[in-house]
């Protein structure tokens, strides 16, 4: 008998389709109108005033992420034996939107990113159903948790916020089953510029999971670089008794890039709101 994870957040059944772009544009328009009263709203990619994402950039983003793909897992995830699904590469419009949302205070981009994530969830759910779980068994999406330091800096949990706004495939729901734990004498800090082995050492045993024994879980992250963070979440879930066949990510960094190139790629010009803004 399956044990239901604590505090699952069920979502209405929905089949993502071509109408997602229109819905994202409508929500983005509402946010833009509200923010325009206190702060000029500009396109997160090209800077055109008036919208969170202008029509041209939205079309390019839609085309770049329309077909979810399965990635060759980086070494930590390959060793864990999980499949990796992503919406697109971490560059251009997708990278700009993610960084503006995470580091620039652009919460008006959340509906755009949730819409990008939806088709990836659908593709991963079909794959997991075929390979690991019958259609009657619930599937749980588990967001990679943000650190306390990052939450204080950003005022939100980026992955949980994007996942919470995405339409979910039938018979699936979200559960925040993974959390950080303190490891004496070791802090995770920023992972930029670190290689895969360094990230694995820094993150080893820094997460724990609960309430998922016997459940089928898929880890959800925003950006996949070396795979060390997602692999630690997979380890924590399996240690808690869950079956974890796959990882889903909004964007993936091309494997041939070095850690220095990955760090440079993530430094898109994004201005953060001052912490005294509100």
ZIURDA-V601275 format. One record per helix or strand of 2 or more residues. SS is the DSSP state (a for helix, b for strand). FROM is the first residue (numbers start at 1). TO is the last residue. Records with the same first field share a line. If there is no record, write none. Layout:
SS=FROM-TO ; FROM-TO
//
This chain:
b=9-10 ; 69-71 ; 83-89 ; 139-143 ; 172-174 ; 178-180 ; 207-209 ; 216-224 ; 243-252
a=20-35 ; 55-65 ; 75-80 ; 92-103 ; 107-131 ; 148-154 ; 158-164 ; 196-203 ; 228-239 ; 259-265
//
